[in-house]
Amino acid sequence: MTYALLSLVFLAVAVVVLAVALILAPDRARLVRRWWAPTLLAALVVLVLTAVFDNLMIVAGFMTYADAHITGAKLVLVPLEDFSYPLAALVLLPALWLLTRRRGTRA
């Protein structure tokens, strides 16, 4: 199994959970209006941190990637597939919050 395929599985699960959470949310339109800017800011911060620290960990020898399992597209030393895990977390965590919050509270 390649890292790209594994990444797609993580992203697909996160998107499905988010879709279910939004379908079940009674205040969906307000949530989307309110969350898009903080989510984009969080995505930017997490992706920059991923790029910096993954490159440092690869240089230090903490992580290696088999060439047969990556697409070959890289940002410096980090395979692009490595960025899918933080993206999946950025999608999944708000979705889980939506699914587990008490219905009578404000978002």
MOPAC internal coordinates of N, CA, C and O (Angstrom, degrees):
PM7 1SCF
backbone

  N    0.0000 0     0.00 0     0.00 0    0    0    0
  C    1.4488 1     0.00 0     0.00 0    1    0    0
  C    1.5251 1   108.51 1     0.00 0    2    1    0
  O    1.2310 1   120.81 1   -43.92 1    3    2    1
  N    1.3146 1   116.05 1   136.08 1    3    2    1
  C    1.4639 1   120.49 1   179.73 1    5    3    2
  C    1.5256 1   110.43 1   -87.89 1    6    5    3
  O    1.2310 1   121.27 1   -20.54 1    7    6    5
  N    1.3363 1   115.18 1   159.46 1    7    6    5
  C    1.4560 1   119.80 1   177.20 1    9    7    6
  C    1.5272 1   110.94 1   -63.32 1   10    9    7
  O    1.2310 1   120.04 1   146.03 1   11   10    9
  N    1.3237 1   117.53 1   -33.97 1   11   10    9
  C    1.4636 1   120.59 1   179.87 1   13   11   10
  C    1.5319 1   110.85 1   -64.15 1   14   13   11
  O    1.2310 1   120.14 1   137.33 1   15   14   13
  N    1.3061 1   117.34 1   -42.67 1   15   14   13
  C    1.4665 1   120.76 1   178.63 1   17   15   14
  C    1.5275 1   110.71 1   -66.20 1   18   17   15
  O    1.2310 1   120.45 1   136.90 1   19   18   17
  N    1.3100 1   116.74 1   -43.10 1   19   18   17
  C    1.4542 1   121.00 1   177.21 1   21   19   18
  C    1.5301 1   110.56 1   -61.72 1   22   21   19
  O    1.2310 1   120.39 1   140.16 1   23   22   21
  N    1.3102 1   116.86 1   -39.84 1   23   22   21
  C    1.4609 1   121.86 1   178.16 1   25   23   22
  C    1.5162 1   111.22 1   -63.53 1   26   25   23
  O    1.2310 1   120.46 1   138.09 1   27   26   25
  N    1.3244 1   116.73 1   -41.91 1   27   26   25
  C    1.4630 1   120.32 1   178.25 1   29   27   26
  C    1.5156 1   111.78 1   -62.33 1   30   29   27
  O    1.2310 1   120.31 1   143.76 1   31   30   29
  N    1.3165 1   117.02 1   -36.24 1   31   30   29
  C    1.4666 1   120.54 1   178.09 1   33   31   30
  C    1.5274 1   109.75 1   -64.09 1   34   33   31
  O    1.2310 1   120.21 1   132.68 1   35   34   33
  N    1.3504 1   117.20 1   -47.32 1   35   34   33
  C    1.4639 1   120.56 1   179.03 1   37   35   34
  C    1.5268 1   110.85 1   -60.37 1   38   37   35
  O    1.2310 1   120.26 1   134.22 1   39   38   37
  N    1.3216 1   117.10 1   -45.78 1   39   38   37
  C    1.4618 1   120.66 1  -179.27 1   41   39   38
  C    1.5215 1   111.50 1   -65.41 1   42   41   39
  O    1.2310 1   120.12 1   140.14 1   43   42   41
  N    1.3207 1   117.37 1   -39.86 1   43   42   41
  C    1.4692 1   120.84 1   179.94 1   45   43   42
  C    1.5248 1   110.85 1   -63.94 1   46   45   43
  O    1.2310 1   120.13 1   136.68 1   47   46   45
  N    1.3148 1   117.36 1   -43.32 1   47   46   45
  C    1.4658 1   120.69 1   178.07 1   49   47   46
  C    1.5243 1   110.03 1   -61.55 1   50   49   47
  O    1.2310 1   120.32 1   134.94 1   51   50   49
  N    1.3261 1   116.99 1   -45.06 1   51   50   49
  C    1.4640 1   120.86 1  -179.75 1   53   51   50
  C    1.5238 1   111.35 1   -61.96 1   54   53   51
  O    1.2310 1   120.15 1   137.27 1   55   54   53
  N    1.3183 1   117.31 1   -42.73 1   55   54   53
  C    1.4699 1   121.11 1  -179.76 1   57   55   54
  C    1.5234 1   111.01 1   -66.57 1   58   57   55
  O    1.2310 1   119.84 1   140.19 1   59   58   57
  N    1.3154 1   117.91 1   -39.81 1   59   58   57
  C    1.4644 1   120.83 1   178.43 1   61   59   58
  C    1.5282 1   110.42 1   -64.37 1   62   61   59
  O    1.2310 1   120.18 1   135.83 1   63   62   61
  N    1.3302 1   117.26 1   -44.17 1   63   62   61
  C    1.4677 1   120.20 1   179.03 1   65   63   62
  C    1.5287 1   109.90 1   -62.91 1   66   65   63
  O    1.2310 1   119.92 1   138.57 1   67   66   65
  N    1.3410 1   117.76 1   -41.43 1   67   66   65
  C    1.4619 1   120.75 1   177.71 1   69   67   66
  C    1.5287 1   110.90 1   -63.39 1   70   69   67
  O    1.2310 1   120.17 1   137.67 1   71   70   69
  N    1.3185 1   117.28 1   -42.33 1   71   70   69
  C    1.4641 1   120.35 1   179.33 1   73   71   70
  C    1.5223 1   110.84 1   -61.08 1   74   73   71
  O    1.2310 1   120.20 1   135.95 1   75   74   73
  N    1.3144 1   117.22 1   -44.05 1   75   74   73
  C    1.4638 1   121.11 1   178.35 1   77   75   74
  C    1.5256 1   109.94 1   -63.07 1   78   77   75
  O    1.2310 1   120.45 1   136.42 1   79   78   77
  N    1.3377 1   116.75 1   -43.58 1   79   78   77
  C    1.4690 1   120.26 1  -179.51 1   81   79   78
  C    1.5191 1   111.30 1   -62.51 1   82   81   79
  O    1.2310 1   120.33 1   138.98 1   83   82   81
  N    1.3196 1   116.98 1   -41.02 1   83   82   81
  C    1.4614 1   119.74 1   179.68 1   85   83   82
  C    1.5230 1   112.28 1   -70.74 1   86   85   83
  O    1.2310 1   120.48 1   144.29 1   87   86   85
  N    1.3118 1   116.68 1   -35.71 1   87   86   85
  C    1.4676 1   120.01 1   177.37 1   89   87   86
  C    1.5268 1   110.04 1   -64.02 1   90   89   87
  O    1.2310 1   120.22 1   141.13 1   91   90   89
  N    1.3273 1   117.19 1   -38.87 1   91   90   89
  C    1.4621 1   121.31 1  -177.89 1   93   91   90
  C    1.5250 1   113.12 1   -81.54 1   94   93   91
  O    1.2310 1   120.05 1   164.66 1   95   94   93
  N    1.3359 1   117.51 1   -15.34 1   95   94   93
  C    1.4707 1   120.55 1  -177.48 1   97   95   94
  C    1.5232 1   110.19 1   -77.31 1   98   97   95
  O    1.2310 1   119.98 1   -56.43 1   99   98   97
  N    1.3165 1   117.64 1   123.57 1   99   98   97
  C    1.4627 1   119.63 1  -179.97 1  101   99   98
  C    1.5306 1   112.49 1   -71.76 1  102  101   99
  O    1.2310 1   119.99 1   156.22 1  103  102  101
  N    1.3147 1   117.63 1   -23.78 1  103  102  101
  C    1.4635 1   122.40 1  -177.43 1  105  103  102
  C    1.5289 1   111.49 1  -109.36 1  106  105  103
  O    1.2310 1   120.76 1  -139.15 1  107  106  105
  N    1.3107 1   116.16 1    40.85 1  107  106  105
  C    1.4622 1   123.80 1  -174.05 1  109  107  106
  C    1.5238 1   112.91 1   -55.00 1  110  109  107
  O    1.2310 1   119.05 1   132.04 1  111  110  109
  N    1.3121 1   119.42 1   -47.96 1  111  110  109
  C    1.4703 1   121.97 1  -175.93 1  113  111  110
  C    1.5246 1   111.30 1   -63.18 1  114  113  111
  O    1.2310 1   120.48 1   138.07 1  115  114  113
  N    1.3270 1   116.70 1   -41.93 1  115  114  113
  C    1.4615 1   120.08 1   179.26 1  117  115  114
  C    1.5249 1   110.87 1   -66.64 1  118  117  115
  O    1.2310 1   120.28 1   140.91 1  119  118  117
  N    1.3177 1   117.08 1   -39.09 1  119  118  117
  C    1.4651 1   120.63 1   179.11 1  121  119  118
  C    1.5191 1   111.44 1   -62.95 1  122  121  119
  O    1.2310 1   120.56 1   134.81 1  123  122  121
  N    1.3189 1   116.53 1   -45.19 1  123  122  121
  C    1.4604 1   120.40 1  -178.79 1  125  123  122
  C    1.5212 1   110.42 1   -63.58 1  126  125  123
  O    1.2310 1   120.07 1   136.97 1  127  126  125
  N    1.3380 1   117.47 1   -43.03 1  127  126  125
  C    1.4685 1   120.80 1   177.95 1  129  127  126
  C    1.5191 1   111.54 1   -62.14 1  130  129  127
  O    1.2310 1   121.21 1   140.96 1  131  130  129
  N    1.3144 1   115.28 1   -39.04 1  131  130  129
  C    1.4580 1   120.45 1  -174.96 1  133  131  130
  C    1.5201 1   113.95 1   -80.04 1  134  133  131
  O    1.2310 1   119.56 1   151.77 1  135  134  133
  N    1.3249 1   118.44 1   -28.23 1  135  134  133
  C    1.4596 1   121.73 1  -171.78 1  137  135  134
  C    1.5161 1   115.22 1   -97.36 1  138  137  135
  O    1.2310 1   118.51 1   165.03 1  139  138  137
  N    1.3183 1   120.44 1   -14.97 1  139  138  137
  C    1.4657 1   118.96 1  -171.48 1  141  139  138
  C    1.5262 1   112.19 1   -63.86 1  142  141  139
  O    1.2310 1   119.09 1   137.07 1  143  142  141
  N    1.3225 1   119.34 1   -42.93 1  143  142  141
  C    1.4744 1   120.92 1  -178.72 1  145  143  142
  C    1.5273 1   112.17 1   -67.82 1  146  145  143
  O    1.2310 1   118.72 1   130.80 1  147  146  145
  N    1.3374 1   120.05 1   -49.20 1  147  146  145
  C    1.4663 1   118.67 1   177.49 1  149  147  146
  C    1.5276 1   113.14 1   -61.98 1  150  149  147
  O    1.2310 1   120.62 1   145.62 1  151  150  149
  N    1.3250 1   116.41 1   -34.38 1  151  150  149
  C    1.4614 1   119.33 1   179.04 1  153  151  150
  C    1.5235 1   111.21 1   -67.38 1  154  153  151
  O    1.2310 1   120.32 1   137.76 1  155  154  153
  N    1.3273 1   116.99 1   -42.24 1  155  154  153
  C    1.4684 1   119.33 1   177.00 1  157  155  154
  C    1.5197 1   111.71 1   -64.52 1  158  157  155
  O    1.2310 1   119.93 1   140.61 1  159  158  157
  N    1.3159 1   117.75 1   -39.39 1  159  158  157
  C    1.4604 1   121.04 1   177.69 1  161  159  158
  C    1.5266 1   110.74 1   -64.57 1  162  161  159
  O    1.2310 1   120.40 1   135.51 1  163  162  161
  N    1.3184 1   116.84 1   -44.49 1  163  162  161
  C    1.4656 1   120.77 1   177.62 1  165  163  162
  C    1.5219 1   110.69 1   -62.32 1  166  165  163
  O    1.2310 1   120.10 1   139.62 1  167  166  165
  N    1.3349 1   117.42 1   -40.38 1  167  166  165
  C    1.4629 1   120.91 1   178.30 1  169  167  166
  C    1.5186 1   111.14 1   -61.63 1  170  169  167
  O    1.2310 1   120.55 1   135.92 1  171  170  169
  N    1.3043 1   116.56 1   -44.08 1  171  170  169
  C    1.4662 1   120.43 1   178.60 1  173  171  170
  C    1.5231 1   111.39 1   -60.76 1  174  173  171
  O    1.2310 1   120.58 1   132.54 1  175  174  173
  N    1.3226 1   116.49 1   -47.46 1  175  174  173
  C    1.4665 1   120.44 1  -179.03 1  177  175  174
  C    1.5269 1   111.01 1   -63.49 1  178  177  175
  O    1.2310 1   120.38 1   132.75 1  179  178  177
  N    1.3251 1   116.87 1   -47.25 1  179  178  177
  C    1.4652 1   120.41 1  -177.40 1  181  179  178
  C    1.5265 1   111.16 1   -65.55 1  182  181  179
  O    1.2310 1   119.85 1   140.51 1  183  182  181
  N    1.3204 1   117.88 1   -39.49 1  183  182  181
  C    1.4659 1   119.86 1  -179.83 1  185  183  182
  C    1.5293 1   111.48 1   -69.29 1  186  185  183
  O    1.2310 1   119.93 1   142.05 1  187  186  185
  N    1.3206 1   117.74 1   -37.95 1  187  186  185
  C    1.4735 1   120.03 1   176.54 1  189  187  186
  C    1.5277 1   109.58 1   -65.32 1  190  189  187
  O    1.2310 1   120.16 1   134.55 1  191  190  189
  N    1.3333 1   117.31 1   -45.45 1  191  190  189
  C    1.4602 1   119.93 1   178.30 1  193  191  190
  C    1.5268 1   111.59 1   -62.28 1  194  193  191
  O    1.2310 1   120.29 1   140.74 1  195  194  193
  N    1.3145 1   117.04 1   -39.26 1  195  194  193
  C    1.4662 1   120.58 1   176.79 1  197  195  194
  C    1.5197 1   110.62 1   -61.83 1  198  197  195
  O    1.2310 1   120.28 1   134.51 1  199  198  197
  N    1.3133 1   117.07 1   -45.49 1  199  198  197
  C    1.4620 1   120.53 1   179.95 1  201  199  198
  C    1.5258 1   111.04 1   -61.05 1  202  201  199
  O    1.2310 1   120.32 1   133.02 1  203  202  201
  N    1.3047 1   116.99 1   -46.98 1  203  202  201
  C    1.4684 1   120.48 1  -177.35 1  205  203  202
  C    1.5225 1   111.26 1   -65.90 1  206  205  203
  O    1.2310 1   120.37 1   125.31 1  207  206  205
  N    1.3225 1   116.89 1   -54.69 1  207  206  205
  C    1.4557 1   119.36 1  -172.69 1  209  207  206
  C    1.5232 1   113.67 1   -75.62 1  210  209  207
  O    1.2310 1   119.30 1   148.59 1  211  210  209
  N    1.3132 1   118.93 1   -31.41 1  211  210  209
  C    1.4630 1   119.42 1   174.73 1  213  211  210
  C    1.5258 1   110.41 1   -65.65 1  214  213  211
  O    1.2310 1   120.16 1   139.16 1  215  214  213
  N    1.3330 1   117.29 1   -40.84 1  215  214  213
  C    1.4554 1   119.53 1   176.04 1  217  215  214
  C    1.5257 1   110.98 1   -61.09 1  218  217  215
  O    1.2310 1   120.28 1   137.07 1  219  218  217
  N    1.3276 1   117.08 1   -42.93 1  219  218  217
  C    1.4647 1   120.30 1   178.48 1  221  219  218
  C    1.5258 1   111.68 1   -63.02 1  222  221  219
  O    1.2310 1   120.25 1   138.90 1  223  222  221
  N    1.3376 1   117.13 1   -41.10 1  223  222  221
  C    1.4625 1   120.05 1   179.79 1  225  223  222
  C    1.5253 1   111.80 1   -67.79 1  226  225  223
  O    1.2310 1   120.30 1   145.07 1  227  226  225
  N    1.3289 1   117.03 1   -34.93 1  227  226  225
  C    1.4651 1   119.83 1   177.76 1  229  227  226
  C    1.5205 1   109.91 1   -69.21 1  230  229  227
  O    1.2310 1   120.24 1   136.77 1  231  230  229
  N    1.3329 1   117.14 1   -43.23 1  231  230  229
  C    1.4658 1   120.72 1   178.23 1  233  231  230
  C    1.5264 1   110.40 1   -61.69 1  234  233  231
  O    1.2310 1   120.23 1   140.48 1  235  234  233
  N    1.3340 1   117.17 1   -39.52 1  235  234  233
  C    1.4601 1   121.02 1  -179.23 1  237  235  234
  C    1.5352 1   112.28 1   -74.12 1  238  237  235
  O    1.2310 1   120.15 1   168.22 1  239  238  237
  N    1.3197 1   117.31 1   -11.78 1  239  238  237
  C    1.4560 1   120.87 1   178.18 1  241  239  238
  C    1.5205 1   114.14 1    88.60 1  242  241  239
  O    1.2310 1   119.91 1  -169.26 1  243  242  241
  N    1.3320 1   117.79 1    10.74 1  243  242  241
  C    1.4600 1   120.32 1   179.31 1  245  243  242
  C    1.5263 1   112.00 1   -72.58 1  246  245  243
  O    1.2310 1   120.40 1   151.54 1  247  246  245
  N    1.3291 1   116.85 1   -28.46 1  247  246  245
  C    1.4633 1   121.36 1  -177.69 1  249  247  246
  C    1.5199 1   109.00 1  -132.11 1  250  249  247
  O    1.2310 1   120.91 1   -35.37 1  251  250  249
  N    1.3082 1   115.86 1   144.63 1  251  250  249
  C    1.4643 1   121.93 1   171.72 1  253  251  250
  C    1.5220 1   107.74 1  -138.31 1  254  253  251
  O    1.2310 1   121.05 1   -22.62 1  255  254  253
  N    1.3069 1   115.60 1   157.38 1  255  254  253
  C    1.4554 1   121.40 1   179.75 1  257  255  254
  C    1.5234 1   108.79 1  -128.40 1  258  257  255
  O    1.2310 1   120.49 1   -49.20 1  259  258  257
  N    1.3178 1   116.66 1   130.80 1  259  258  257
  C    1.4633 1   120.79 1   176.07 1  261  259  258
  C    1.5243 1   108.23 1   -72.67 1  262  261  259
  O    1.2310 1   120.38 1   -51.81 1  263  262  261
  N    1.3086 1   116.87 1   128.19 1  263  262  261
  C    1.4655 1   120.91 1  -177.88 1  265  263  262
  C    1.5279 1   113.00 1   -58.74 1  266  265  263
  O    1.2310 1   120.51 1   152.14 1  267  266  265
  N    1.3162 1   116.63 1   -27.86 1  267  266  265
  C    1.4658 1   119.99 1  -179.34 1  269  267  266
  C    1.5266 1   112.09 1   -70.53 1  270  269  267
  O    1.2310 1   120.19 1   161.88 1  271  270  269
  N    1.3294 1   117.24 1   -18.12 1  271  270  269
  C    1.4612 1   120.46 1  -174.93 1  273  271  270
  C    1.5189 1   114.22 1  -106.07 1  274  273  271
  O    1.2310 1   119.52 1   179.78 1  275  274  273
  N    1.3196 1   118.53 1    -0.22 1  275  274  273
  C    1.4629 1   120.79 1   178.97 1  277  275  274
  C    1.5217 1   110.02 1  -115.54 1  278  277  275
  O    1.2310 1   121.01 1   -19.76 1  279  278  277
  N    1.3322 1   115.68 1   160.24 1  279  278  277
  C    1.4631 1   119.83 1  -178.91 1  281  279  278
  C    1.5188 1   111.96 1   -74.07 1  282  281  279
  O    1.2310 1   120.54 1   156.18 1  283  282  281
  N    1.3149 1   116.57 1   -23.82 1  283  282  281
  C    1.4556 1   120.59 1  -178.12 1  285  283  282
  C    1.5156 1   112.64 1   103.22 1  286  285  283
  O    1.2310 1   119.97 1   160.53 1  287  286  285
  N    1.3240 1   117.65 1   -19.47 1  287  286  285
  C    1.4655 1   121.07 1   176.95 1  289  287  286
  C    1.5226 1   108.18 1   -76.12 1  290  289  287
  O    1.2310 1   120.98 1   -52.64 1  291  290  289
  N    1.3301 1   115.72 1   127.36 1  291  290  289
  C    1.4574 1   120.12 1  -176.20 1  293  291  290
  C    1.5193 1   110.90 1  -135.57 1  294  293  291
  O    1.2310 1   121.38 1   -26.06 1  295  294  293
  N    1.3230 1   114.96 1   153.94 1  295  294  293
  C    1.4521 1   122.84 1   168.94 1  297  295  294
  C    1.5222 1   104.13 1  -109.47 1  298  297  295
  O    1.2310 1   120.92 1   -78.44 1  299  298  297
  N    1.3072 1   115.84 1   101.56 1  299  298  297
  C    1.4613 1   125.20 1  -169.21 1  301  299  298
  C    1.5251 1   107.32 1    59.80 1  302  301  299
  O    1.2310 1   118.79 1    78.02 1  303  302  301
  N    1.3310 1   119.91 1  -101.98 1  303  302  301
  C    1.4666 1   121.62 1   179.99 1  305  303  302
  C    1.5272 1   113.61 1  -106.58 1  306  305  303
  O    1.2310 1   120.31 1   169.81 1  307  306  305
  N    1.3284 1   117.00 1   -10.19 1  307  306  305
  C    1.4631 1   121.62 1  -173.73 1  309  307  306
  C    1.5302 1   110.88 1   -88.85 1  310  309  307
  O    1.2310 1   120.12 1   -56.53 1  311  310  309
  N    1.3298 1   117.37 1   123.47 1  311  310  309
  C    1.4699 1   119.18 1   174.19 1  313  311  310
  C    1.5240 1   110.03 1   -62.95 1  314  313  311
  O    1.2310 1   120.34 1   -37.41 1  315  314  313
  N    1.3170 1   116.95 1   142.59 1  315  314  313
  C    1.4623 1   120.38 1  -178.22 1  317  315  314
  C    1.5271 1   112.66 1   -60.06 1  318  317  315
  O    1.2310 1   120.67 1   153.13 1  319  318  317
  N    1.3178 1   116.32 1   -26.87 1  319  318  317
  C    1.4577 1   119.76 1   178.69 1  321  319  318
  C    1.5292 1   111.79 1   -60.52 1  322  321  319
  O    1.2310 1   120.36 1   153.26 1  323  322  321
  N    1.3148 1   116.91 1   -26.74 1  323  322  321
  C    1.4552 1   121.90 1  -177.82 1  325  323  322
  C    1.5298 1   112.11 1   -65.80 1  326  325  323
  O    1.2310 1   120.03 1   158.78 1  327  326  325
  N    1.3234 1   117.54 1   -21.22 1  327  326  325
  C    1.4549 1   121.18 1  -179.37 1  329  327  326
  C    1.5326 1   112.50 1   -81.68 1  330  329  327
  O    1.2310 1   120.15 1   170.09 1  331  330  329
  N    1.3148 1   117.33 1    -9.91 1  331  330  329
  C    1.4592 1   119.32 1  -178.02 1  333  331  330
  C    1.5226 1   112.34 1   -73.82 1  334  333  331
  O    1.2310 1   119.89 1   151.22 1  335  334  333
  N    1.3197 1   117.81 1   -28.78 1  335  334  333
  C    1.4657 1   119.64 1  -178.63 1  337  335  334
  C    1.5271 1   111.67 1   -67.80 1  338  337  335
  O    1.2310 1   118.83 1   133.87 1  339  338  337
  N    1.3327 1   119.84 1   -46.13 1  339  338  337
  C    1.4629 1   117.75 1   175.18 1  341  339  338
  C    1.5279 1   112.31 1   -65.05 1  342  341  339
  O    1.2310 1   120.00 1   146.07 1  343  342  341
  N    1.3263 1   117.60 1   -33.93 1  343  342  341
  C    1.4660 1   119.51 1   177.06 1  345  343  342
  C    1.5288 1   111.13 1   -65.22 1  346  345  343
  O    1.2310 1   120.79 1   139.41 1  347  346  345
  N    1.3147 1   116.09 1   -40.59 1  347  346  345
  C    1.4655 1   119.56 1   177.60 1  349  347  346
  C    1.5315 1   110.18 1   -62.77 1  350  349  347
  O    1.2310 1   120.16 1   140.30 1  351  350  349
  N    1.3235 1   117.30 1   -39.70 1  351  350  349
  C    1.4648 1   120.26 1   177.91 1  353  351  350
  C    1.5177 1   111.15 1   -65.05 1  354  353  351
  O    1.2310 1   120.28 1   141.20 1  355  354  353
  N    1.3359 1   117.07 1   -38.80 1  355  354  353
  C    1.4641 1   120.65 1   178.96 1  357  355  354
  C    1.5265 1   112.02 1   -65.05 1  358  357  355
  O    1.2310 1   120.19 1   152.56 1  359  358  357
  N    1.3013 1   117.24 1   -27.44 1  359  358  357
  C    1.4645 1   121.41 1   177.50 1  361  359  358
  C    1.5308 1   110.21 1   -86.53 1  362  361  359
  O    1.2310 1   120.73 1   137.58 1  363  362  361
  N    1.3273 1   116.20 1   -42.42 1  363  362  361
  C    1.4617 1   120.88 1  -172.25 1  365  363  362
  C    1.5284 1   113.53 1   -74.09 1  366  365  363
  O    1.2310 1   119.51 1   139.05 1  367  366  365
  N    1.3158 1   118.54 1   -40.95 1  367  366  365
  C    1.4598 1   119.62 1  -175.50 1  369  367  366
  C    1.5256 1   113.47 1   -63.95 1  370  369  367
  O    1.2310 1   118.71 1   133.13 1  371  370  369
  N    1.3394 1   120.06 1   -46.87 1  371  370  369
  C    1.4752 1   117.82 1   174.97 1  373  371  370
  C    1.5321 1   112.45 1   -63.33 1  374  373  371
  O    1.2310 1   120.52 1   146.52 1  375  374  373
  N    1.3206 1   116.61 1   -33.48 1  375  374  373
  C    1.4654 1   119.62 1   178.56 1  377  375  374
  C    1.5237 1   110.56 1   -64.72 1  378  377  375
  O    1.2310 1   120.36 1   136.24 1  379  378  377
  N    1.3160 1   116.93 1   -43.76 1  379  378  377
  C    1.4615 1   120.05 1   177.89 1  381  379  378
  C    1.5250 1   111.17 1   -65.14 1  382  381  379
  O    1.2310 1   120.57 1   143.13 1  383  382  381
  N    1.3275 1   116.51 1   -36.87 1  383  382  381
  C    1.4621 1   119.95 1   176.52 1  385  383  382
  C    1.5292 1   109.67 1   -61.66 1  386  385  383
  O    1.2310 1   120.45 1   135.53 1  387  386  385
  N    1.3213 1   116.75 1   -44.47 1  387  386  385
  C    1.4643 1   120.30 1   178.64 1  389  387  386
  C    1.5254 1   111.66 1   -60.52 1  390  389  387
  O    1.2310 1   120.88 1   138.63 1  391  390  389
  N    1.3042 1   115.92 1   -41.37 1  391  390  389
  C    1.4580 1   119.98 1  -176.90 1  393  391  390
  C    1.5296 1   112.73 1   -72.10 1  394  393  391
  O    1.2310 1   119.89 1   153.40 1  395  394  393
  N    1.3164 1   117.81 1   -26.60 1  395  394  393
  C    1.4621 1   120.11 1  -174.54 1  397  395  394
  C    1.5231 1   113.99 1  -104.94 1  398  397  395
  O    1.2310 1   119.53 1   175.23 1  399  398  397
  N    1.3264 1   118.50 1    -4.77 1  399  398  397
  C    1.4653 1   119.67 1  -178.61 1  401  399  398
  C    1.5207 1   110.30 1   -72.99 1  402  401  399
  O    1.2310 1   121.95 1   -24.02 1  403  402  401
  N    1.3125 1   113.86 1   155.98 1  403  402  401
  C    1.4667 1   119.27 1   175.78 1  405  403  402
  C    1.5132 1   108.01 1   -73.88 1  406  405  403
  O    1.2310 1   119.52 1   -43.24 1  407  406  405
  N    1.2721 1   118.52 1   136.76 1  407  406  405
  C    1.4713 1   123.45 1  -172.76 1  409  407  406
  C    1.5236 1   113.88 1   -68.12 1  410  409  407
  O    1.2310 1   119.57 1   157.24 1  411  410  409
  N    1.3075 1   118.42 1   -22.76 1  411  410  409
  C    1.4568 1   119.99 1  -177.20 1  413  411  410
  C    1.5242 1   113.65 1   -86.10 1  414  413  411
  O    1.2310 1   119.59 1   176.16 1  415  414  413
  N    1.3369 1   118.39 1    -3.84 1  415  414  413
  C    1.4613 1   121.14 1  -175.59 1  417  415  414
  C    1.5130 1   111.26 1   -96.59 1  418  417  415
  O    1.2310 1   121.57 1   -19.22 1  419  418  417
  N    1.3015 1   114.61 1   160.78 1  419  418  417
  C    1.4746 1   120.30 1   178.32 1  421  419  418
  C    1.5181 1   109.04 1   -82.24 1  422  421  419
  O    1.2310 1   120.54 1   -27.12 1  423  422  421
  N    1.3349 1   116.58 1   152.88 1  423  422  421
  C    1.4605 1   122.19 1  -179.95 1  425  423  422
  C    1.4974 1   111.09 1   -81.20 1  426  425  423
  O    1.2310 1   120.10 1   180.00 1  427  426  425

